[in-house]
Amino acid sequence: PSRREALDVDSRPGLMIGDLSLRNREETLMADDKVQEIADAMYKLVAESQGRKKLKPTDLTKAMKELYGVDKQVCKEAIKVLMNSGRCVYTYFGGSFVEIPHEEGAAQS
């Protein structure tokens, strides 16, 4: 094959770079769905333990690895989603914990 053909073709015959980018987008969307699913599960776990036990990010990661079999990177992304959305916050008291934001006593609902 010519040099141009070698650059335009993926390792599988007949798959062009345009098709490759479409496949990567689909994989990214599936990964985003998985991260969101893990984030929702983490939020539920934090909500259930609130008031009883403060959970560290590593506690959440271990629980999600056990329940869903996901890797550490997916868990880190899920925690980032929770923090960026404001559903959870980091608190610090002798260690970092993931909690649902507390409503201040003077705050109006």
N, CA, C and O atoms as a GROMACS GRO file, in nm:
protein
  436
    1PRO      N    1   0.082  -0.119   0.000
    1PRO     CA    2   0.000   0.000   0.000
    1PRO      C    3   0.087   0.126   0.000
    1PRO      O    4   0.200   0.126   0.048
    2SER      N    5   0.030   0.230  -0.055
    2SER     CA    6   0.102   0.357  -0.057
    2SER      C    7   0.109   0.414   0.084
    2SER      O    8   0.041   0.367   0.175
    3ARG      N    9   0.192   0.516   0.101
    3ARG     CA   10   0.207   0.577   0.233
    3ARG      C   11   0.074   0.638   0.279
    3ARG      O   12   0.039   0.627   0.396
    4ARG      N   13   0.001   0.700   0.189
    4ARG     CA   14  -0.129   0.762   0.224
    4ARG      C   15  -0.227   0.654   0.271
    4ARG      O   16  -0.296   0.674   0.372
    5GLU      N   17  -0.234   0.542   0.201
    5GLU     CA   18  -0.324   0.434   0.242
    5GLU      C   19  -0.285   0.380   0.379
    5GLU      O   20  -0.371   0.347   0.460
    6ALA      N   21  -0.157   0.370   0.404
    6ALA     CA   22  -0.111   0.319   0.533
    6ALA      C   23  -0.152   0.413   0.647
    6ALA      O   24  -0.180   0.366   0.758
    7LEU      N   25  -0.156   0.543   0.621
    7LEU     CA   26  -0.195   0.640   0.723
    7LEU      C   27  -0.346   0.643   0.744
    7LEU      O   28  -0.392   0.669   0.855
    8ASP      N   29  -0.424   0.618   0.639
    8ASP     CA   30  -0.570   0.631   0.645
    8ASP      C   31  -0.640   0.506   0.697
    8ASP      O   32  -0.758   0.512   0.731
    9VAL      N   33  -0.573   0.395   0.703
    9VAL     CA   34  -0.640   0.270   0.735
    9VAL      C   35  -0.600   0.222   0.874
    9VAL      O   36  -0.482   0.222   0.909
   10ASP      N   37  -0.698   0.183   0.950
   10ASP     CA   38  -0.675   0.123   1.081
   10ASP      C   39  -0.616  -0.016   1.058
   10ASP      O   40  -0.602  -0.060   0.944
   11SER      N   41  -0.580  -0.085   1.165
   11SER     CA   42  -0.520  -0.217   1.154
   11SER      C   43  -0.617  -0.318   1.094
   11SER      O   44  -0.575  -0.421   1.041
   12ARG      N   45  -0.747  -0.290   1.101
   12ARG     CA   46  -0.844  -0.381   1.041
   12ARG      C   47  -0.876  -0.334   0.899
   12ARG      O   48  -0.892  -0.214   0.876
   13PRO      N   49  -0.886  -0.425   0.805
   13PRO     CA   50  -0.910  -0.385   0.667
   13PRO      C   51  -1.045  -0.317   0.651
   13PRO      O   52  -1.146  -0.360   0.708
   14GLY      N   53  -1.046  -0.210   0.572
   14GLY     CA   54  -1.170  -0.143   0.539
   14GLY      C   55  -1.216  -0.041   0.641
   14GLY      O   56  -1.319   0.024   0.619
   15LEU      N   57  -1.146  -0.023   0.752
   15LEU     CA   58  -1.187   0.074   0.853
   15LEU      C   59  -1.104   0.199   0.835
   15LEU      O   60  -0.982   0.197   0.853
   16MET      N   61  -1.168   0.308   0.800
   16MET     CA   62  -1.098   0.433   0.776
   16MET      C   63  -1.094   0.514   0.905
   16MET      O   64  -1.165   0.484   1.001
   17ILE      N   65  -1.010   0.616   0.906
   17ILE     CA   66  -0.993   0.698   1.026
   17ILE      C   67  -1.124   0.761   1.069
   17ILE      O   68  -1.149   0.773   1.189
   18GLY      N   69  -1.208   0.802   0.976
   18GLY     CA   70  -1.338   0.860   1.011
   18GLY      C   71  -1.423   0.761   1.090
   18GLY      O   72  -1.489   0.799   1.187
   19ASP      N   73  -1.420   0.634   1.050
   19ASP     CA   74  -1.493   0.530   1.122
   19ASP      C   75  -1.433   0.509   1.261
   19ASP      O   76  -1.504   0.483   1.357
   20LEU      N   77  -1.301   0.522   1.270
   20LEU     CA   78  -1.232   0.504   1.397
   20LEU      C   79  -1.276   0.610   1.497
   20LEU      O   80  -1.300   0.579   1.614
   21SER      N   81  -1.288   0.736   1.452
   21SER     CA   82  -1.328   0.842   1.544
   21SER      C   83  -1.473   0.821   1.589
   21SER      O   84  -1.507   0.855   1.702
   22LEU      N   85  -1.558   0.766   1.504
   22LEU     CA   86  -1.695   0.736   1.542
   22LEU      C   87  -1.696   0.627   1.649
   22LEU      O   88  -1.770   0.636   1.747
   23ARG      N   89  -1.614   0.525   1.631
   23ARG     CA   90  -1.606   0.418   1.730
   23ARG      C   91  -1.554   0.472   1.864
   23ARG      O   92  -1.605   0.434   1.969
   24ASN      N   93  -1.455   0.561   1.859
   24ASN     CA   94  -1.403   0.620   1.983
   24ASN      C   95  -1.509   0.702   2.054
   24ASN      O   96  -1.516   0.701   2.177
   25ARG      N   97  -1.592   0.774   1.979
   25ARG     CA   98  -1.701   0.853   2.041
   25ARG      C   99  -1.800   0.760   2.109
   25ARG      O  100  -1.846   0.789   2.219
   26GLU      N  101  -1.834   0.650   2.044
   26GLU     CA  102  -1.928   0.554   2.104
   26GLU      C  103  -1.870   0.494   2.231
   26GLU      O  104  -1.941   0.478   2.330
   27GLU      N  105  -1.740   0.460   2.229
   27GLU     CA  106  -1.676   0.406   2.349
   27GLU      C  107  -1.674   0.510   2.460
   27GLU      O  108  -1.693   0.477   2.577
   28THR      N  109  -1.650   0.637   2.424
   28THR     CA  110  -1.649   0.744   2.523
   28THR      C  111  -1.787   0.762   2.584
   28THR      O  112  -1.798   0.782   2.705
   29LEU      N  113  -1.892   0.754   2.502
   29LEU     CA  114  -2.028   0.768   2.556
   29LEU      C  115  -2.060   0.653   2.650
   29LEU      O  116  -2.122   0.675   2.755
   30MET      N  117  -2.019   0.531   2.616
   30MET     CA  118  -2.042   0.417   2.705
   30MET      C  119  -1.964   0.435   2.834
   30MET      O  120  -2.014   0.402   2.942
   31ALA      N  121  -1.841   0.487   2.825
   31ALA     CA  122  -1.760   0.510   2.944
   31ALA      C  123  -1.824   0.618   3.031
   31ALA      O  124  -1.825   0.606   3.154
   32ASP      N  125  -1.878   0.724   2.968
   32ASP     CA  126  -1.945   0.830   3.043
   32ASP      C  127  -2.067   0.775   3.116
   32ASP      O  128  -2.093   0.813   3.230
   33ASP      N  129  -2.141   0.687   3.051
   33ASP     CA  130  -2.257   0.625   3.116
   33ASP      C  131  -2.214   0.542   3.236
   33ASP      O  132  -2.280   0.545   3.340
   34LYS      N  133  -2.104   0.470   3.223
   34LYS     CA  134  -2.053   0.387   3.332
   34LYS      C  135  -2.008   0.475   3.449
   34LYS      O  136  -2.037   0.445   3.564
   35VAL      N  137  -1.937   0.585   3.418
   35VAL     CA  138  -1.892   0.678   3.522
   35VAL      C  139  -2.013   0.737   3.594
   35VAL      O  140  -2.013   0.749   3.716
   36GLN      N  141  -2.116   0.774   3.519
   36GLN     CA  142  -2.237   0.830   3.580
   36GLN      C  143  -2.307   0.727   3.668
   36GLN      O  144  -2.357   0.760   3.775
   37GLU      N  145  -2.311   0.603   3.622
   37GLU     CA  146  -2.372   0.495   3.701
   37GLU      C  147  -2.296   0.475   3.833
   37GLU      O  148  -2.358   0.458   3.938
   38ILE      N  149  -2.165   0.478   3.826
   38ILE     CA  150  -2.082   0.461   3.946
   38ILE      C  151  -2.100   0.582   4.037
   38ILE      O  152  -2.108   0.567   4.159
   39ALA      N  153  -2.107   0.703   3.979
   39ALA     CA  154  -2.128   0.824   4.059
   39ALA      C  155  -2.260   0.816   4.134
   39ALA      O  156  -2.268   0.853   4.251
   40ASP      N  157  -2.365   0.770   4.067
   40ASP     CA  158  -2.496   0.756   4.132
   40ASP      C  159  -2.490   0.655   4.246
   40ASP      O  160  -2.548   0.678   4.352
   41ALA      N  161  -2.420   0.545   4.225
   41ALA     CA  162  -2.406   0.443   4.329
   41ALA      C  163  -2.326   0.498   4.447
   41ALA      O  164  -2.358   0.470   4.563
   42MET      N  165  -2.223   0.576   4.418
   42MET     CA  166  -2.144   0.637   4.525
   42MET      C  167  -2.228   0.735   4.605
   42MET      O  168  -2.221   0.738   4.728
   43TYR      N  169  -2.308   0.815   4.536
   43TYR     CA  170  -2.394   0.912   4.604
   43TYR      C  171  -2.491   0.841   4.697
   43TYR      O  172  -2.512   0.884   4.811
   44LYS      N  173  -2.548   0.734   4.650
   44LYS     CA  174  -2.642   0.656   4.732
   44LYS      C  175  -2.571   0.602   4.856
   44LYS      O  176  -2.627   0.607   4.966
   45LEU      N  177  -2.450   0.552   4.840
   45LEU     CA  178  -2.372   0.499   4.952
   45LEU      C  179  -2.341   0.609   5.053
   45LEU      O  180  -2.352   0.587   5.174
   46VAL      N  181  -2.301   0.725   5.004
   46VAL     CA  182  -2.270   0.838   5.093
   46VAL      C  183  -2.397   0.882   5.167
   46VAL      O  184  -2.392   0.909   5.287
   47ALA      N  185  -2.510   0.889   5.096
   47ALA     CA  186  -2.636   0.931   5.158
   47ALA      C  187  -2.680   0.832   5.266
   47ALA      O  188  -2.728   0.873   5.372
   48GLU      N  189  -2.664   0.704   5.240
   48GLU     CA  190  -2.704   0.601   5.337
   48GLU      C  191  -2.616   0.602   5.463
   48GLU      O  192  -2.663   0.571   5.572
   49SER      N  193  -2.490   0.639   5.447
   49SER     CA  194  -2.400   0.636   5.562
   49SER      C  195  -2.392   0.770   5.635
   49SER      O  196  -2.328   0.780   5.740
   50GLN      N  197  -2.456   0.872   5.580
   50GLN     CA  198  -2.447   1.004   5.642
   50GLN      C  199  -2.502   1.001   5.785
   50GLN      O  200  -2.609   0.947   5.811
   51GLY      N  201  -2.426   1.061   5.876
   51GLY     CA  202  -2.466   1.063   6.015
   51GLY      C  203  -2.415   0.944   6.094
   51GLY      O  204  -2.408   0.949   6.217
   52ARG      N  205  -2.380   0.837   6.026
   52ARG     CA  206  -2.329   0.717   6.093
   52ARG      C  207  -2.179   0.702   6.074
   52ARG      O  208  -2.105   0.680   6.170
   53LYS      N  209  -2.135   0.713   5.950
   53LYS     CA  210  -1.994   0.693   5.919
   53LYS      C  211  -1.955   0.786   5.806
   53LYS      O  212  -2.026   0.798   5.706
   54LYS      N  213  -1.841   0.851   5.822
   54LYS     CA  214  -1.788   0.935   5.715
   54LYS      C  215  -1.705   0.846   5.623
   54LYS      O  216  -1.621   0.769   5.669
   55LEU      N  217  -1.729   0.858   5.495
   55LEU     CA  218  -1.658   0.774   5.398
   55LEU      C  219  -1.545   0.851   5.331
   55LEU      O  220  -1.561   0.967   5.292
   56LYS      N  221  -1.432   0.786   5.320
   56LYS     CA  222  -1.317   0.842   5.249
   56LYS      C  223  -1.330   0.803   5.102
   56LYS      O  224  -1.399   0.707   5.069
   57PRO      N  225  -1.263   0.877   5.014
   57PRO     CA  226  -1.265   0.839   4.873
   57PRO      C  227  -1.219   0.694   4.850
   57PRO      O  228  -1.272   0.625   4.763
   58THR      N  229  -1.122   0.649   4.928
   58THR     CA  230  -1.076   0.510   4.912
   58THR      C  231  -1.183   0.409   4.953
   58THR      O  232  -1.191   0.301   4.896
   59ASP      N  233  -1.266   0.445   5.053
   59ASP     CA  234  -1.377   0.358   5.093
   59ASP      C  235  -1.474   0.341   4.976
   59ASP      O  236  -1.520   0.230   4.947
   60LEU      N  237  -1.504   0.452   4.910
   60LEU     CA  238  -1.597   0.449   4.796
   60LEU      C  239  -1.537   0.367   4.682
   60LEU      O  240  -1.606   0.287   4.619
   61THR      N  241  -1.408   0.388   4.656
   61THR     CA  242  -1.342   0.316   4.548
   61THR      C  243  -1.343   0.166   4.573
   61THR      O  244  -1.374   0.088   4.482
   62LYS      N  245  -1.311   0.126   4.695
   62LYS     CA  246  -1.311  -0.017   4.729
   62LYS      C  247  -1.451  -0.077   4.714
   62LYS      O  248  -1.466  -0.188   4.663
   63ALA      N  249  -1.552  -0.004   4.759
   63ALA     CA  250  -1.690  -0.054   4.749
   63ALA      C  251  -1.732  -0.071   4.603
   63ALA      O  252  -1.796  -0.170   4.568
   64MET      N  253  -1.697   0.026   4.517
   64MET     CA  254  -1.737   0.018   4.376
   64MET      C  255  -1.659  -0.091   4.303
   64MET      O  256  -1.713  -0.157   4.214
   65LYS      N  257  -1.533  -0.112   4.340
   65LYS     CA  258  -1.455  -0.222   4.281
   65LYS      C  259  -1.520  -0.354   4.316
   65LYS      O  260  -1.530  -0.444   4.232
   66GLU      N  261  -1.565  -0.366   4.440
   66GLU     CA  262  -1.628  -0.490   4.485
   66GLU      C  263  -1.765  -0.512   4.420
   66GLU      O  264  -1.797  -0.622   4.375
   67LEU      N  265  -1.845  -0.406   4.415
   67LEU     CA  266  -1.981  -0.419   4.363
   67LEU      C  267  -1.988  -0.426   4.211
   67LEU      O  268  -2.066  -0.504   4.155
   68TYR      N  269  -1.906  -0.344   4.143
   68TYR     CA  270  -1.917  -0.332   3.997
   68TYR      C  271  -1.795  -0.384   3.921
   68TYR      O  272  -1.802  -0.401   3.799
   69GLY      N  273  -1.686  -0.410   3.991
   69GLY     CA  274  -1.567  -0.458   3.924
   69GLY      C  275  -1.499  -0.354   3.836
   69GLY      O  276  -1.432  -0.389   3.739
   70VAL      N  277  -1.515  -0.227   3.871
   70VAL     CA  278  -1.454  -0.120   3.791
   70VAL      C  279  -1.315  -0.088   3.844
   70VAL      O  280  -1.281  -0.123   3.958
   71ASP      N  281  -1.235  -0.021   3.762
   71ASP     CA  282  -1.100   0.012   3.805
   71ASP      C  283  -1.097   0.147   3.878
   71ASP      O  284  -1.196   0.220   3.883
   72LYS      N  285  -0.981   0.177   3.933
   72LYS     CA  286  -0.962   0.297   4.014
   72LYS      C  287  -0.989   0.424   3.934
   72LYS      O  288  -1.045   0.520   3.988
   73GLN      N  289  -0.950   0.427   3.808
   73GLN     CA  290  -0.966   0.548   3.726
   73GLN      C  291  -1.114   0.583   3.707
   73GLN      O  292  -1.149   0.701   3.711
   74VAL      N  293  -1.199   0.484   3.686
   74VAL     CA  294  -1.343   0.509   3.672
   74VAL      C  295  -1.398   0.567   3.803
   74VAL      O  296  -1.481   0.657   3.801
   75CYS      N  297  -1.350   0.515   3.915
   75CYS     CA  298  -1.395   0.566   4.045
   75CYS      C  299  -1.351   0.709   4.066
   75CYS      O  300  -1.427   0.791   4.118
   76LYS      N  301  -1.229   0.741   4.027
   76LYS     CA  302  -1.180   0.879   4.040
   76LYS      C  303  -1.264   0.973   3.956
   76LYS      O  304  -1.298   1.083   4.000
   77GLU      N  305  -1.298   0.931   3.834
   77GLU     CA  306  -1.383   1.013   3.747
   77GLU      C  307  -1.522   1.032   3.807
   77GLU      O  308  -1.579   1.140   3.799
   78ALA      N  309  -1.575   0.925   3.868
   78ALA     CA  310  -1.708   0.933   3.928
   78ALA      C  311  -1.707   1.029   4.047
   78ALA      O  312  -1.802   1.106   4.065
   79ILE      N  313  -1.602   1.026   4.127
   79ILE     CA  314  -1.591   1.120   4.240
   79ILE      C  315  -1.581   1.263   4.187
   79ILE      O  316  -1.641   1.355   4.242
   80LYS      N  317  -1.506   1.281   4.079
   80LYS     CA  318  -1.494   1.413   4.018
   80LYS      C  319  -1.630   1.464   3.970
   80LYS      O  320  -1.662   1.582   3.986
   81VAL      N  321  -1.709   1.375   3.912
   81VAL     CA  322  -1.845   1.412   3.867
   81VAL      C  323  -1.928   1.458   3.987
   81VAL      O  324  -1.997   1.559   3.978
   82LEU      N  325  -1.922   1.384   4.098
   82LEU     CA  326  -1.998   1.421   4.218
   82LEU      C  327  -1.954   1.557   4.272
   82LEU      O  328  -2.038   1.637   4.312
   83MET      N  329  -1.826   1.582   4.274
   83MET     CA  330  -1.774   1.709   4.328
   83MET      C  331  -1.810   1.826   4.236
   83MET      O  332  -1.855   1.930   4.282
   84ASN      N  333  -1.791   1.808   4.106
   84ASN     CA  334  -1.818   1.916   4.010
   84ASN      C  335  -1.966   1.950   4.002
   84ASN      O  336  -2.002   2.065   3.974
   85SER      N  337  -2.052   1.852   4.025
   85SER     CA  338  -2.196   1.877   4.018
   85SER      C  339  -2.249   1.937   4.147
   85SER      O  340  -2.361   1.988   4.150
   86GLY      N  341  -2.170   1.932   4.254
   86GLY     CA  342  -2.214   1.985   4.382
   86GLY      C  343  -2.296   1.887   4.464
   86GLY      O  344  -2.345   1.921   4.572
   87ARG      N  345  -2.313   1.765   4.414
   87ARG     CA  346  -2.390   1.664   4.488
   87ARG      C  347  -2.316   1.620   4.613
   87ARG      O  348  -2.378   1.583   4.712
   88CYS      N  349  -2.182   1.623   4.608
   88CYS     CA  350  -2.100   1.588   4.723
   88CYS      C  351  -1.988   1.692   4.737
   88CYS      O  352  -1.956   1.764   4.642
   89VAL      N  353  -1.932   1.698   4.856
   89VAL     CA  354  -1.819   1.787   4.883
   89VAL      C  355  -1.715   1.711   4.962
   89VAL      O  356  -1.745   1.611   5.027
   90TYR      N  357  -1.592   1.761   4.955
   90TYR     CA  358  -1.487   1.708   5.041
   90TYR      C  359  -1.494   1.783   5.174
   90TYR      O  360  -1.510   1.905   5.176
   91THR      N  361  -1.481   1.710   5.283
   91THR     CA  362  -1.465   1.772   5.414
   91THR      C  363  -1.334   1.720   5.471
   91THR      O  364  -1.286   1.614   5.432
   92TYR      N  365  -1.278   1.796   5.563
   92TYR     CA  366  -1.151   1.755   5.620
   92TYR      C  367  -1.158   1.766   5.771
   92TYR      O  368  -1.185   1.873   5.825
   93PHE      N  369  -1.135   1.655   5.839
   93PHE     CA  370  -1.125   1.652   5.984
   93PHE      C  371  -1.033   1.536   6.019
   93PHE      O  372  -1.078   1.427   6.053
   94GLY      N  373  -0.903   1.563   6.012
   94GLY     CA  374  -0.806   1.458   6.035
   94GLY      C  375  -0.791   1.363   5.918
   94GLY      O  376  -0.719   1.264   5.928
   95GLY      N  377  -0.857   1.392   5.809
   95GLY     CA  378  -0.853   1.312   5.686
   95GLY      C  379  -0.959   1.365   5.591
   95GLY      O  380  -1.052   1.433   5.635
   96SER      N  381  -0.948   1.335   5.464
   96SER     CA  382  -1.046   1.381   5.365
   96SER      C  383  -1.163   1.285   5.358
   96SER      O  384  -1.145   1.163   5.352
   97PHE      N  385  -1.283   1.340   5.358
   97PHE     CA  386  -1.404   1.260   5.351
   97PHE      C  387  -1.494   1.314   5.240
   97PHE      O  388  -1.488   1.432   5.206
   98VAL      N  389  -1.578   1.227   5.185
   98VAL     CA  390  -1.676   1.265   5.086
   98VAL      C  391  -1.812   1.268   5.155
   98VAL      O  392  -1.856   1.168   5.212
   99GLU      N  393  -1.878   1.383   5.150
   99GLU     CA  394  -2.007   1.398   5.218
   99GLU      C  395  -2.104   1.475   5.130
   99GLU      O  396  -2.065   1.543   5.035
  100ILE      N  397  -2.231   1.463   5.164
  100ILE     CA  398  -2.334   1.546   5.101
  100ILE      C  399  -2.324   1.683   5.169
  100ILE      O  400  -2.309   1.689   5.290
  101PRO      N  401  -2.334   1.792   5.092
  101PRO     CA  402  -2.319   1.924   5.153
  101PRO      C  403  -2.422   1.946   5.265
  101PRO      O  404  -2.540   1.914   5.250
  102HIS      N  405  -2.374   2.000   5.375
  102HIS     CA  406  -2.462   2.031   5.487
  102HIS      C  407  -2.530   2.164   5.461
  102HIS      O  408  -2.471   2.254   5.402
  103GLU      N  409  -2.654   2.177   5.505
  103GLU     CA  410  -2.722   2.304   5.493
  103GLU      C  411  -2.694   2.383   5.620
  103GLU      O  412  -2.712   2.332   5.730
  104GLU      N  413  -2.651   2.505   5.603
  104GLU     CA  414  -2.620   2.591   5.717
  104GLU      C  415  -2.746   2.623   5.795
  104GLU      O  416  -2.855   2.631   5.737
  105GLY      N  417  -2.733   2.641   5.926
  105GLY     CA  418  -2.848   2.668   6.012
  105GLY      C  419  -2.921   2.796   5.974
  105GLY      O  420  -3.043   2.803   5.988
  106ALA      N  421  -2.849   2.897   5.926
  106ALA     CA  422  -2.911   3.025   5.890
  106ALA      C  423  -2.960   3.027   5.746
  106ALA      O  424  -3.027   3.122   5.704
  107ALA      N  425  -2.927   2.925   5.670
  107ALA     CA  426  -2.967   2.922   5.528
  107ALA      C  427  -3.116   2.904   5.514
  107ALA      O  428  -3.178   2.825   5.585
  108GLN      N  429  -3.174   2.977   5.421
  108GLN     CA  430  -3.317   2.966   5.393
  108GLN      C  431  -3.341   2.862   5.286
  108GLN      O  432  -3.267   2.855   5.188
  109SER      N  433  -3.442   2.780   5.304
  109SER     CA  434  -3.472   2.675   5.205
  109SER      C  435  -3.539   2.734   5.084
  109SER      O  436  -3.572   2.660   4.991
   0.00000   0.00000   0.00000
